[in-house]
């Protein structure tokens, strides 16, 4: 990865997009989201590194790997958004523009989803805009990058 890379990280169960609760998350798959992100990056002259893991430690390793020397970091922490102080702490070391994304409106769902451990350590949040939120995040990050 280099200063033209947007690192997009996806947390647990996002590999099941299109299958799991389509009434909440829609019918698009994670592969569809990756295609959207790749097109958005190409439109702003950046490259995409797109990853998903169900494992908290793997996500933390990737955040640490991408904490500097890239264009931006976009993260949908999924369920870890509401539970992981460790992921939050890793994000606090990120020195490039960072955006928290959620497909659904976490504030309109179950009470336990209302709190995000990531919000205060990311630069911007896009919540409840469906998969288009990823594209918005890439455009926001591209316009706020320093390199």
C-alpha positions as MATLAB code, in Angstrom:
seq = 'XXXXXXXXXXXXXXXXXXXXXXXXXXXXXXXXXXXXXXXXXXXXXXXXXXXXXXXXXXXXXXXXXXXXXXXXXXXXXXXXXXXXXXXXXXXXXXXXXXXXXXXXXXXXXXXXXXXXXXXXXXXXXXXXXXXXXXXXXXXXXXXXXXX';
ca = [
       0.000    0.000    0.000;
       1.125    3.534   -0.657;
      -0.064    7.142   -0.495;
      -2.573    6.547   -3.310;
      -4.317    3.654   -1.556;
      -7.703    3.812    0.143;
      -7.932    0.932    2.600;
     -11.539   -0.195    3.090;
     -12.044   -2.557    6.020;
     -15.202   -4.527    6.703;
     -15.970   -6.259    9.968;
     -17.866   -9.376   10.986;
     -20.744  -10.782    8.995;
     -20.373   -8.298    6.148;
     -19.312  -11.260    4.027;
     -23.005  -12.241    4.255;
     -24.318   -9.054    2.623;
     -27.123   -9.898    0.250;
     -28.090  -12.921    2.337;
     -28.319  -11.708    5.944;
     -31.281   -9.490    6.802;
     -31.788   -8.017    3.320;
     -34.646   -5.907    4.698;
     -31.997   -4.013    6.709;
     -28.852   -4.305    4.583;
     -30.285   -4.687    1.080;
     -29.558   -7.246   -1.611;
     -26.110   -6.078   -2.705;
     -23.236   -8.411   -1.900;
     -19.841   -7.498   -0.514;
     -18.454   -8.099   -4.020;
     -20.913   -5.454   -5.279;
     -19.669   -3.048   -2.607;
     -16.089   -3.719   -3.625;
     -16.949   -2.893   -7.251;
     -18.577    0.379   -6.133;
     -15.516    1.266   -4.065;
     -13.103    0.409   -6.877;
     -15.018    2.632   -9.310;
     -15.133    5.460   -6.753;
     -11.374    5.218   -6.187;
     -10.644    5.170   -9.905;
     -12.843    8.260  -10.360;
     -10.647   10.225   -7.943;
      -7.330    8.784   -9.084;
      -6.758    6.459   -6.135;
      -6.330    2.712   -5.748;
      -8.360    0.397   -3.546;
      -7.371   -2.209   -0.993;
     -10.616   -3.893    0.125;
     -10.717   -6.398    2.985;
     -13.182   -8.182    5.245;
     -12.670  -10.262    8.378;
     -14.846  -11.786   11.054;
     -11.886  -11.645   13.452;
     -11.255   -8.633   15.659;
      -7.489   -9.120   15.866;
      -7.162   -9.320   12.081;
      -9.037   -6.013   11.725;
      -6.766   -4.444   14.345;
      -3.675   -5.700   12.479;
      -4.996   -4.180    9.249;
      -5.774   -0.834   10.922;
      -2.255   -0.748   12.304;
      -0.831   -1.643    8.883;
      -2.766    1.208    7.259;
      -2.461    3.819    9.988;
      -0.161    6.058    7.922;
       1.374    6.366    4.448;
      -1.909    5.654    2.646;
      -4.487    8.079    1.237;
      -7.267    7.156    3.660;
      -8.888    4.457    5.752;
     -12.595    3.603    5.548;
     -14.022    1.187    8.087;
     -17.325   -0.521    8.638;
     -16.628   -2.134   11.978;
     -20.014   -3.882   11.885;
     -20.757   -5.489   15.281;
     -17.325   -4.521   16.632;
     -18.404   -0.886   16.362;
     -20.457   -1.369   19.497;
     -18.143   -3.657   21.458;
     -14.470   -3.216   20.623;
     -12.364   -0.848   22.663;
      -9.345   -2.580   21.104;
     -10.432   -1.631   17.568;
     -11.103    1.900   18.794;
      -7.622    2.101   20.290;
      -6.051    0.927   17.014;
      -8.010    3.582   15.106;
      -6.763    6.261   17.497;
      -3.273    5.765   15.988;
      -4.434    6.419   12.417;
      -2.833    9.573   10.991;
      -4.605    9.639    7.617;
      -8.219   10.677    6.973;
     -10.513    8.009    8.394;
     -14.219    7.431    7.862;
     -16.633    5.222    9.775;
     -19.369    3.771    7.539;
     -22.566    1.913    8.382;
     -25.033    0.680    5.785;
     -28.004    0.926    8.134;
     -28.893    3.761   10.485;
     -27.449    2.397   13.712;
     -29.270    5.120   15.679;
     -32.657    3.877   14.481;
     -32.016    0.262   15.452;
     -31.666   -1.636   18.717;
     -30.481    0.414   21.682;
     -27.155   -1.441   21.948;
     -26.265   -0.268   18.416;
     -26.663    3.419   19.246;
     -23.188    3.745   20.755;
     -20.134    3.567   18.520;
     -16.679    3.188   19.995;
     -15.260    4.340   16.651;
     -16.924    7.723   16.202;
     -14.609    9.764   18.411;
     -11.447    8.373   16.762;
     -12.507    8.663   13.111;
     -12.611   11.942   11.210;
     -16.012   11.489    9.599;
     -19.045    9.221    9.794;
     -21.541    8.158    7.134;
     -24.427    6.255    8.645;
     -27.578    4.892    7.061;
     -26.880    5.724    3.412;
     -26.831    2.098    2.287;
     -23.885    0.854    0.302;
     -23.635    4.294   -1.340;
     -22.145    5.382    1.991;
     -18.907    3.681    1.003;
     -18.692    5.809   -2.148;
     -19.451    8.932   -0.110;
     -16.699    7.931    2.325;
     -14.142    7.541   -0.457;
     -15.045   10.910   -1.947;
     -14.894   12.592    1.464;
     -11.538   10.976    2.249;
     -10.109   11.890   -1.160;
     -11.026   15.531   -0.610;
      -9.417   15.547    2.855;
      -6.170   13.713    2.167;
      -2.923   15.521    2.784;
      -0.671   13.698    0.308;
];
